[in-house]
Amino acid sequence: MCGIAGMVGSGAAERVRVMTDALIHRGPDEGGYYDDPSSDLCLGMRRLSILDLEHGHQPMANRDQSVWIVYNGEIFNSPDLRRQLELHDHRFVTANSDTETLLQLYDEKQEDMLADLNGMFAFVLYDKKRNLLFGARDRLGIKPLYYAGTPAGFAFASELKSLLTLSGIARDLDPASLYHYLTLRFVPGTSSMVKGVSRLAPGHWFRYELGTGRLKTHCYWRPSFAPLEGRSVTEWSEIVRSELRAAVQRWSLSDVPIGCSLSGGLDSSSIVGLLAEAGHPQLKTYSLGFVGEGTESLDELPLARKVAERWGTDHHELVLQPHDLLRDLLKMVWYLDEPYGGGLPSWYVFQFMHRDVKVGMTGTGGDELFGDYGRYIGLERQIAGRQAGTEAPPVPAWMETCWPLVSSLVDRLPHGVGGLRSRERWRNWPMVGRDPFTWDYVHAFYYFSDAMKRSDVLADQADGVPVQDTTELLRDYYRQSNSAQPRDALMQLAMRTQLPEEFLFMTDRFSMAHSLEARVPFLDHAFVELVMRIPSQIRTKPGDPKYLLRQAVRDLLPDELLQAPKRGFVIPTAQWLRGPLRPLAERLLAPKRLADQGLFRPEFYARFVHPHLEGQADSHPQVWTALMFQIWHSLYIEQALTDCPRFSWQDLC
C-alpha cells in the first residue's frame, strides 16, 4: 500500500517531492521518484511494504523503461495473472510484485488491462511511447485518486492534502460540494470540497496527453443487475458461502501478518470464521468497546469475544470512554482530507491494530450488499399500498425488533421528525414523507433538507450559480440502476454514494493515517457481481435483511451472534456540544464569524446553535454537521495548513 503523486509541468521534480512528503503516513517504509526532465514530468511514491518486500520498489519500469508506474493498492489475482502472462512470453524480474504484474499487463493490453484486475487500486502509468499518463481507480472506489489542472500543468495524488502543497491550486471552496455535504455529511461525486480539484470516480480511468494537455475520463465498470432465476435459497446460500470464501482467500494475499477488525457483527465475524476455517496462521483479532452512559446496549465486545474463542484467535480488546474520541479530533479532521460528519471510532480500531500488523481485514460492504439495513422497506410498503389503493401492509417483524436500536439512535433522525419518539410513529414512519424520495434512504435527510439549506443555512452566493438539489442527485443515481426493484435501485444508490464516499473514504483515511492497509473482501468485485445476480427477493428479506448471508455462514458463528440485532456506537454529540465542545461551537459558529466568512447565514446561530446549547431544542445533528465543516475550514482554508496540526481543538476556542 502506498501514497502516490505526480506532476507534468515546470518544476515538477521539486514539487512532487513536497507532495510525497505530505503522504508519508501512507508509506513510511520508503520513498522513490522518477524524473523525466525532457517532459517536465515527475512521479513519486511512499511505500508501505506488503508484497515482495525486497523487490517491490517504486516507481517501477518495464523492461525497456518505456513505461513507468506509481501504484497504491493490491492486485489479489496477481499470481494467476503472472502465470498467464508468462505463457505469452512475458518474463518477470521480481519474485511476486503485483506492481510488475500491472506493468506487464499494460504492455499486453493497455487500457483493456482493467477488466483482468481483481483488487483495490489507484495507479498512474507514464507511457513514453504514447506520450501520455494513464491512471485508474478500482471498481468500488476503495483506493482514492485526486487530480487537478494547475497553471504549470497537471498533477495527481492519493490525497487532497498532497495536491494542496502546490502553489498553483487556490484553496477556494466548491459550492456544490458544501451544499451536498450539509445533507449527507460526506461529499459525493467527483468534485472535491476544493474548487478545481477532482476525484476520479470509482470504476473509471483517465488519460492525459502530455503533448496537447487533453484529459479524458472513461467509465470501465458500473454496478448492474441481471438476476439469475430458478435457484433456491439453499442453492444461493451455498454459492454465497463458496464465493465469499474464495474472495476472503484472495484478499489474504500478503507477505506480512494480517489482523482482523472484529466488531461482533455478522460481516466481520464471517471474515474471521472463513479465514480461521481455511487454517490461516496466527490470526489476530481486534475489538473496540465503550463504557459510559448509554453504551451498555451497544456493547459488542461479548459477542466478538465469543467469535474469537470459537476460532482460537489471538484476541485483543480496547475499551474507550466516549469522550476519548475528542482527544484526537483535529488529527481526525486533518487526515480525513475533506469534511466528514460521520462515525469516528474506527480511528482507534486502526490505531490499535497498527501496534501489531500492517494489514487489517474489515467487514465493510456487507451491509450494502445484503439489505442496507432494510432501507428499501418503506419504499416497498408505499408501492404496495398505492397498487392496492389501501394503506400499507402490516409492519414487518424486523421493524418491531429494531425499535430498541431506533430508540437509541432517535436523536440522529431528520430535523422536524421528532415525533418518531414513539413506537407507533416508528411503525408508521415509512409512510410519512411528502416527497416520493423521502421514504428514503433514511440517512439522506438526517441533517439538512434542500429547502432548509436555502432558507435557513447557506448565505446567498454572489455568483448565483445554481446547484443541483441533493434530492435530485440521489434520484439520478437511483434511476441509473435500470431496475424495477427498489432493493436493487437502493443498493445501486448506496454503491454510488455512501459506500465509496463515506465508508470507504473514512476507512482509507483512518487506516492509512496509522500506516495500516485496510482490506474489504466483501467488495471483491467478482463477489459483488455475483451478489447483484441474486434475485432481490432472495438476496434480502424485510424480516431479516441479511437473511441469505446469515444462512451462508451460519455454522461459522455462535448462536448468540446469529440472533443478535444490529448494533452500533452512537457518538454522544448532543452532550458534547452542550458540554466540552460548547466553547468551540460558540466560536466557530458565532454570528459575526459566519457573516465574515460569507458561507452560512448569521441567523444560523440563533436558529440552530443557541437553542441546542441552551437545551431548548435538540438540533445537534445540524450543529455537529456544521461544526465539523467549520473545523475543516479552519485547518484547510483559513490557516492553509500543510502539516497535521500540533494543537488541540481546545486551542481553536
C-alpha positions in Angstrom: 0.0 0.0 0.0 1.3 3.4 -0.9 0.8 7.1 -1.4 1.3 8.2 -4.9 1.8 11.7 -6.5 3.0 13.1 -9.8 3.1 16.2 -12.0 3.6 17.3 -15.5 4.8 20.9 -15.7 7.5 23.4 -14.7 9.3 22.5 -11.5 7.8 19.0 -11.3 10.7 17.4 -9.7 10.9 19.7 -6.7 7.1 20.0 -6.3 6.5 16.2 -6.4 9.0 15.7 -3.6 7.0 18.1 -1.4 3.7 16.3 -2.4 5.0 12.9 -1.4 6.3 14.3 1.9 2.6 15.0 2.7 1.8 11.3 2.1 4.5 9.8 4.3 1.8 8.3 6.6 0.6 6.2 3.7 4.0 4.7 3.1 6.6 5.1 5.9 8.8 2.3 4.8 10.5 4.0 1.8 10.1 6.6 -0.9 11.0 6.8 -4.6 11.0 9.2 -7.6 11.2 9.1 -11.4 12.2 12.3 -13.1 12.0 12.9 -16.9 13.3 16.5 -17.4 12.6 16.3 -21.2 8.9 16.1 -20.4 8.9 18.2 -17.2 7.5 15.1 -15.5 8.0 13.5 -12.1 6.4 10.5 -10.4 6.7 10.0 -6.7 5.5 7.5 -4.1 5.7 6.5 -0.5 5.7 2.7 0.2 4.1 0.6 2.9 5.7 -2.8 2.1 3.2 -5.7 1.9 4.2 -7.8 -1.1 7.7 -8.7 -2.3 9.3 -6.7 0.4 12.7 -6.8 -1.2 12.0 -6.1 -4.8 8.7 -4.1 -5.0 10.3 -0.6 -5.1 8.5 2.2 -6.9 8.4 3.9 -9.3 8.9 0.8 -11.3 9.6 0.5 -15.1 9.0 -2.2 -17.7 12.0 -4.0 -19.4 12.8 -1.2 -21.9 11.9 1.6 -19.4 9.3 2.9 -21.8 6.5 2.7 -19.2 6.8 3.8 -15.5 4.2 3.3 -12.8 3.3 4.5 -9.3 0.7 2.4 -7.7 -1.4 2.3 -4.5 -3.2 -0.9 -3.6 -3.1 -4.7 -4.0 -3.9 -6.9 -7.0 -5.1 -10.1 -5.4 -5.2 -12.2 -8.5 -1.7 -11.2 -9.4 -0.3 -14.8 -9.1 -2.8 -16.0 -11.7 -2.1 -13.1 -14.0 1.6 -13.6 -13.8 1.2 -17.3 -14.8 -1.0 -16.2 -17.8 1.5 -13.6 -18.9 4.4 -16.0 -18.7 2.5 -18.2 -21.1 2.6 -15.2 -23.5 6.4 -15.0 -23.2 6.5 -12.2 -20.5 9.5 -12.6 -18.2 9.4 -11.2 -14.7 12.3 -9.8 -12.7 10.7 -9.7 -9.2 9.6 -12.6 -7.1 5.9 -11.8 -6.7 5.5 -8.0 -7.1 2.0 -7.1 -8.3 3.4 -3.8 -9.4 5.4 -5.6 -12.1 2.2 -7.5 -13.0 0.5 -4.3 -13.8 3.4 -3.1 -16.0 3.5 -6.4 -17.9 -0.3 -6.4 -18.3 -0.3 -2.9 -19.6 2.3 -3.9 -22.2 -0.1 -6.6 -23.3 -3.4 -4.8 -23.2 -3.1 -1.1 -22.5 -6.5 0.3 -21.2 -8.2 -3.1 -21.5 -6.0 -4.4 -18.7 -8.5 -3.2 -16.1 -11.0 -5.9 -16.9 -8.5 -8.5 -15.7 -7.7 -6.9 -12.3 -9.2 -8.1 -9.0 -8.3 -5.9 -6.1 -8.2 -2.4 -4.7 -6.0 0.0 -6.6 -5.3 3.5 -7.8 -2.3 3.8 -10.2 -0.8 6.1 -12.8 1.4 4.9 -15.7 3.7 7.2 -17.7 3.8 5.8 -21.3 6.7 7.4 -23.1 5.9 5.9 -26.5 2.3 7.2 -26.4 3.4 10.4 -24.6 0.6 10.1 -22.0 -0.4 9.4 -18.4 -2.9 6.6 -17.9 -4.5 6.3 -14.4 -7.3 4.2 -13.0 -9.2 3.6 -9.8 -10.7 0.3 -8.7 -14.3 -0.6 -9.4 -15.8 0.1 -6.0 -13.7 3.1 -5.0 -11.7 1.5 -2.3 -8.5 3.5 -3.0 -8.6 7.2 -3.8 -7.1 9.3 -6.6 -7.3 13.1 -6.9 -6.2 15.2 -9.9 -6.1 18.8 -10.9 -5.1 21.1 -13.7 -2.6 23.8 -12.5 -1.1 26.9 -14.1 2.1 24.8 -14.5 0.3 21.7 -16.0 -1.4 18.6 -14.5 -1.0 16.9 -11.1 -2.4 13.9 -9.3 -2.1 12.4 -5.8 -3.6 9.9 -3.4 -4.9 12.6 -1.1 -6.2 16.2 -1.4 -3.7 17.5 1.1 -0.8 16.4 -1.2 -2.2 18.5 -4.1 -2.8 21.5 -1.8 1.0 21.8 -1.4 1.1 23.1 -4.9 1.1 26.9 -5.0 -0.9 26.9 -8.3 -4.0 25.4 -6.6 -6.1 28.0 -4.8 -7.9 26.9 -1.7 -11.3 28.0 -2.8 -14.4 26.2 -1.7 -16.6 24.3 -4.2 -20.2 25.5 -3.5 -21.9 22.3 -4.8 -19.7 20.1 -2.5 -20.6 22.1 0.5 -24.3 22.1 -0.4 -24.4 18.3 -0.7 -22.2 17.8 2.4 -24.7 19.6 4.6 -27.4 17.0 3.7 -25.2 13.9 3.6 -22.3 14.6 6.0 -20.0 13.5 3.2 -19.0 14.9 -0.2 -20.5 12.8 -3.1 -19.4 12.6 -6.7 -16.3 13.6 -8.5 -15.8 17.2 -7.2 -13.8 17.6 -4.0 -14.5 20.3 -1.4 -11.8 22.4 -3.1 -12.7 24.0 -6.4 -10.7 22.7 -9.3 -9.6 19.5 -7.6 -11.4 16.4 -8.8 -11.7 12.8 -7.7 -11.5 10.1 -10.2 -14.8 8.2 -9.9 -14.8 4.5 -8.9 -14.6 2.2 -11.9 -13.1 4.9 -14.1 -9.8 5.6 -15.9 -8.2 8.8 -17.1 -5.8 9.6 -19.9 -3.8 12.8 -20.0 -1.9 13.6 -23.2 1.3 15.4 -22.5 1.5 17.0 -25.9 -1.9 18.5 -26.1 -2.9 18.7 -22.4 -6.1 16.9 -23.3 -7.7 15.0 -20.4 -10.3 12.2 -20.9 -12.1 10.1 -18.3 -13.9 6.9 -19.0 -16.2 4.5 -17.1 -15.0 0.9 -17.4 -17.3 -0.6 -14.7 -20.6 0.2 -13.2 -23.0 -1.9 -10.9 -25.7 -3.6 -12.9 -28.4 -6.1 -12.1 -29.3 -9.1 -14.2 -31.0 -11.6 -11.8 -30.5 -15.3 -12.3 -33.8 -17.0 -11.6 -34.5 -20.7 -11.0 -32.3 -21.3 -8.0 -33.5 -21.9 -4.4 -32.4 -20.1 -1.3 -30.4 -23.2 -0.3 -28.5 -23.2 -3.6 -27.8 -19.5 -3.4 -26.6 -19.7 0.2 -24.1 -22.4 -0.8 -22.9 -20.2 -3.7 -22.5 -17.2 -1.5 -20.5 -19.2 1.0 -18.3 -20.6 -1.7 -17.7 -17.3 -3.4 -17.2 -15.3 -0.2 -14.7 -18.0 0.9 -12.8 -17.5 -2.3 -12.8 -13.7 -2.0 -11.5 -13.8 1.6 -8.8 -16.2 0.5 -7.8 -13.9 -2.4 -7.7 -10.9 -0.2 -5.5 -12.5 2.4 -2.5 -12.4 0.0 0.3 -10.9 2.0 4.0 -11.3 2.9 3.3 -9.8 6.3 1.0 -10.8 9.2 -2.7 -10.0 8.9 -5.2 -8.9 11.6 -9.0 -8.7 11.6 -11.2 -5.9 12.9 -13.8 -7.9 14.8 -16.9 -5.8 15.8 -19.1 -8.7 16.9 -21.4 -8.1 13.9 -22.2 -10.6 11.2 -19.9 -9.2 8.5 -16.5 -9.0 10.3 -17.3 -12.3 12.2 -17.9 -14.1 8.9 -14.5 -13.0 7.6 -12.8 -14.2 10.8 -14.6 -17.5 10.6 -13.7 -18.1 6.9 -10.0 -17.2 7.5 -9.8 -19.5 10.5 -11.7 -22.3 8.8 -9.1 -22.1 6.0 -6.3 -22.5 8.5 -4.9 -19.0 8.3 -1.9 -19.0 10.6 -1.6 -16.7 13.7 -4.8 -14.9 13.2 -5.1 -11.8 15.3 -8.5 -10.1 16.0 -9.1 -6.7 17.4 -12.3 -5.4 19.0 -13.3 -1.9 20.3 -15.7 -1.4 23.2 -17.1 1.6 25.0 -18.0 2.3 28.6 -20.1 5.1 29.8 -23.7 6.3 30.0 -25.9 4.8 27.3 -23.4 2.4 25.9 -24.5 -0.8 27.6 -27.0 -1.9 25.0 -24.5 -1.2 22.2 -21.5 -3.1 23.5 -20.5 -5.9 21.1 -17.4 -7.0 23.0 -19.0 -10.1 24.5 -20.1 -11.2 21.0 -16.7 -10.5 19.5 -15.1 -12.5 22.3 -17.3 -15.5 21.6 -16.2 -15.5 17.9 -12.6 -15.2 19.0 -13.0 -18.1 21.4 -14.8 -20.2 18.8 -11.8 -20.0 16.5 -9.0 -19.6 19.0 -7.7 -16.3 17.6 -5.1 -14.1 19.3 -7.7 -11.7 20.5 -7.2 -8.1 21.7 -9.7 -5.6 23.2 -9.6 -1.9 23.7 -12.2 -0.1 25.8 -12.8 3.7 25.4 -14.8 6.3 27.1 -17.0 8.2 24.6 -15.1 11.4 25.5 -11.8 9.7 24.5 -12.9 10.4 20.9 -12.4 14.1 21.4 -8.7 13.7 22.2 -7.7 13.3 18.5 -10.5 15.3 16.9 -8.3 17.7 15.0 -6.0 14.9 13.8 -9.0 13.0 12.5 -10.3 16.1 10.6 -6.8 16.6 9.2 -6.3 13.0 8.0 -9.8 12.8 6.5 -8.8 15.4 3.8 -12.4 16.6 3.3 -15.3 17.5 5.7 -16.9 14.4 7.2 -19.5 14.3 10.0 -19.9 10.6 10.4 -18.5 7.9 12.7 -15.1 8.4 14.4 -14.5 5.2 16.4 -12.7 3.4 13.6 -9.7 5.8 14.1 -9.0 3.9 17.3 -9.5 0.4 15.9 -6.9 1.1 13.2 -4.6 2.7 15.7 -4.9 -0.3 17.9 -4.3 -2.8 15.1 -1.2 -0.9 13.9 0.7 -1.9 17.0 1.0 -5.5 15.7 0.1 -5.7 12.0 0.3 -3.9 8.7 -2.8 -5.4 7.1 -6.3 -5.4 8.6 -9.4 -7.1 7.3 -12.8 -5.4 7.8 -16.4 -6.2 7.1 -17.1 -3.0 5.2 -19.5 -3.6 2.3 -21.5 -6.4 3.8 -24.4 -4.1 4.8 -24.7 -2.5 1.4 -24.7 -5.9 -0.4 -27.2 -7.5 1.8 -30.2 -5.3 2.5 -28.5 -2.0 3.5 -30.3 -2.0 6.9 -33.6 -2.7 5.2 -33.9 0.9 3.9 -36.0 -0.4 1.0 -38.8 -1.4 3.3 -40.5 1.9 3.4 -40.5 2.3 -0.3 -41.8 -1.2 -1.0 -44.6 -0.5 1.5 -45.6 2.7 -0.2 -45.6 1.0 -3.7 -47.7 -1.9 -2.4 -50.1 0.5 -0.7 -50.5 2.6 -3.9 -51.0 -0.5 -6.1 -53.6 -1.9 -3.7 -55.3 1.5 -3.2 -55.1 0.9 0.5 -53.0 1.6 3.5 -49.6 0.0 3.7 -49.2 -3.7 4.5 -48.5 -4.7 8.2 -45.2 -3.7 9.6 -42.6 -6.5 9.3 -41.5 -8.1 12.5 -38.0 -6.9 11.7 -39.0 -3.3 12.2 -40.5 -4.2 15.6 -37.3 -5.9 16.7 -35.3 -2.8 15.6 -37.3 -0.5 17.9 -34.7 -0.6 20.7 -31.9 0.4 18.3 -34.1 3.1 16.7 -34.9 4.4 20.2 -31.2 4.7 21.0 -30.5 6.3 17.6 -33.5 8.6 17.5 -31.5 11.7 18.2 -29.9 11.3 14.7 -33.2 11.3 12.9 -34.1 14.2 10.5 -34.8 17.6 11.9 -38.5 18.1 12.1 -39.3 14.4 12.5 -39.1 14.3 16.3 -42.5 12.7 16.5 -40.7 9.4 15.9 -40.0 9.2 19.6 -42.8 6.7 20.0 -43.2 3.1 18.8 -46.4 3.9 17.0 -44.8 6.6 14.9 -41.9 4.2 14.1 -44.4 1.7 12.8 -45.9 4.3 10.5 -42.8 6.3 9.7 -42.1 4.8 6.3 -45.4 6.1 5.1 -44.8 9.8 6.1 -42.6 11.7 3.7 -44.4 14.0 1.3 -41.7 13.8 -1.3 -41.7 10.5 -3.1 -38.0 10.2 -2.4 -38.1 10.8 1.3 -39.4 7.2 2.0 -36.0 7.1 1.7 -32.6 6.5 2.1 -33.2 7.5 5.7 -29.8 9.0 6.3 -30.1 11.4 3.4 -32.1 13.8 5.5 -30.6 13.4 8.9 -29.2 16.8 8.7 -30.4 19.5 6.3 -33.0 19.2 3.5 -32.6 21.2 0.3 -35.3 23.6 1.5 -33.6 24.1 4.8 -30.3 24.8 3.2 -31.8 27.5 1.0 -33.9 29.2 3.7 -32.0 28.7 7.0 -28.4 27.7 6.4 -26.5 29.0 3.4 -25.8 32.6 2.5 -26.8 33.8 -0.9 -23.9 33.3 -3.3 -22.7 36.3 -5.2 -22.1 34.3 -8.4 -25.6 32.9 -8.3 -24.5 29.6 -10.0 -27.4 27.1 -9.5 -26.6 23.9 -7.6 -28.5 20.7 -8.2 -30.6 19.7 -5.3 -29.1 16.8 -3.3 -32.5 15.1 -3.6 -32.2 15.2 -7.4 -28.6 14.0 -7.3 -29.7 10.9 -5.3 -32.7 10.3 -7.6 -30.4 10.3 -10.6 -28.3 7.5 -9.0 -31.4 5.6 -8.1 -32.7 5.7 -11.6 -29.4 4.6 -13.1 -29.9 1.1 -11.7 -32.2 0.4 -14.6 -34.0 -2.0 -12.2 -37.7 -2.0 -11.3 -36.9 -3.5 -7.9 -36.4 -0.9 -5.1 -34.0 -3.3 -3.4 -31.7 -3.1 -6.4 -32.1 0.6 -7.0 -31.2 1.5 -3.4 -28.3 -0.9 -3.5 -27.1 0.9 -6.6 -27.6 4.3 -4.8 -25.5 3.1 -1.8 -22.7 1.8 -4.0 -22.5 5.1 -5.9 -22.6 7.4 -2.9 -22.4 6.3 0.7 -20.2 3.2 0.3 -17.3 4.9 -1.6 -17.6 8.4 -0.4 -18.4 7.8 3.3 -17.5 4.3 4.5 -14.6 3.6 2.1 -13.4 7.2 2.3 -13.3 7.0 6.1 -11.8 3.5 6.1 -8.9 4.5 3.8 -8.0 7.8 5.5 -8.2 6.5 9.1 -6.3 3.3 8.4 -3.6 5.0 6.3 -3.2 7.7 9.0 -1.9 4.8 11.1 0.1 3.2 8.2 -2.3 0.2 8.1 -3.6 -1.4 4.9 -7.4 -2.0 5.4 -8.8 -4.7 3.2 -12.5 -5.2 2.4 -13.1 -8.7 1.0 -16.9 -8.3 0.7 -16.0 -5.8 -2.1 -14.1 -8.3 -4.2 -15.7 -7.3 -7.5 -16.3 -10.9 -8.5 -18.3 -11.5 -5.3 -20.1 -8.1 -5.8 -21.1 -9.1 -9.3 -22.4 -12.4 -8.1 -24.5 -10.8 -5.4 -26.0 -8.5 -8.0 -27.1 -11.6 -9.9 -29.1 -12.9 -7.0 -32.8 -12.1 -7.3 -33.6 -9.3 -4.8 -36.3 -11.2 -3.0 -33.8 -13.9 -2.2 -30.8 -11.7 -1.5 -32.6 -9.9 1.3 -35.9 -10.1 3.2 -37.8 -7.4 5.1 -37.9 -9.6 8.2 -34.2 -10.1 8.1 -32.2 -8.0 5.6 -29.1 -10.3 5.9 -31.1 -13.5 5.8 -29.1 -15.0 2.9 -25.7 -14.1 4.2 -26.8 -15.4 7.7 -27.8 -18.7 6.1 -24.5 -18.9 4.2 -22.2 -18.6 7.2 -24.5 -20.0 10.0 -22.2 -22.8 11.0 -19.2 -20.5 11.4 -20.7 -18.3 14.1 -22.1 -18.5 17.7 -25.9 -18.7 18.0 -25.9 -15.6 20.2 -24.4 -13.6 17.3 -26.7 -15.0 14.7 -29.7 -13.9 16.7 -28.3 -10.5 17.9 -29.9 -7.3 16.4 -27.8 -4.8 14.5 -25.9 -2.5 16.9 -23.7 0.5 16.6 -21.9 3.1 18.7 -23.6 6.4 18.8 -21.3 9.4 19.3 -22.8 11.5 22.1 -22.6 14.7 20.2 -25.7 16.2 21.8 -24.0 16.1 25.2 -20.6 17.1 23.8 -22.0 20.2 22.2 -23.7 21.3 25.5 -20.6 20.3 27.5 -16.9 20.3 26.5 -17.4 21.3 22.9 -19.7 24.3 23.7 -16.9 26.9 23.6 -15.8 25.6 20.2 -19.3 25.7 18.8 -19.9 29.2 20.2 -16.7 30.4 18.5 -16.7 28.7 15.1 -20.5 29.2 14.6 -20.8 32.7 16.1 -23.0 35.1 14.0 -20.1 37.5 13.4 -17.8 34.8 12.2 -20.4 33.4 9.9 -21.1 36.8 8.5 -17.4 37.5 7.9 -16.9 34.0 6.3 -19.9 34.6 4.0 -20.9 30.9 3.6 -23.6 30.5 6.3 -26.3 32.8 7.3 -25.5 34.6 10.6 -29.0 33.6 11.7 -27.8 30.0 11.7 -26.6 30.5 15.3 -30.0 31.7 16.6 -31.9 29.1 14.5 -29.9 26.0 15.4 -27.0 26.6 17.7 -28.3 28.7 20.6 -31.5 26.6 21.2 -29.5 23.4 21.3 -26.8 24.8 23.6 -29.4 26.1 26.0 -31.4 22.8 26.0 -34.4 24.5 24.3 -34.3 22.1 21.3 -32.4 19.2 20.1 -30.6 20.4 16.9 -27.4 18.6 17.5 -27.4 16.8 14.1 -27.4 20.2 12.4 -24.9 21.8 14.7 -22.5 18.9 14.6 -22.6 18.8 10.8 -21.9 22.5 10.6 -19.2 22.4 13.3 -17.2 19.5 11.6 -17.2 21.5 8.4 -16.0 24.6 10.3 -13.2 22.7 11.9 -12.1 21.5 8.5 -12.5 25.0 7.0 -10.3 26.4 9.8 -7.5 24.0 9.2 -7.6 23.6 5.4 -8.8 27.0 4.2 -8.3 29.7 6.8 -5.0 28.5 8.2 -4.0 26.7 5.0 -2.0 24.1 6.9 0.4 21.9 5.1 1.1 19.6 8.1 -1.0 17.9 10.7 -1.9 20.4 13.4 0.1 20.2 16.6 -2.5 22.0 18.6 -5.8 20.7 20.1 -9.4 21.5 19.5 -9.4 23.5 22.8 -6.8 25.8 21.2 -9.3 26.7 18.5 -11.6 28.1 21.2 
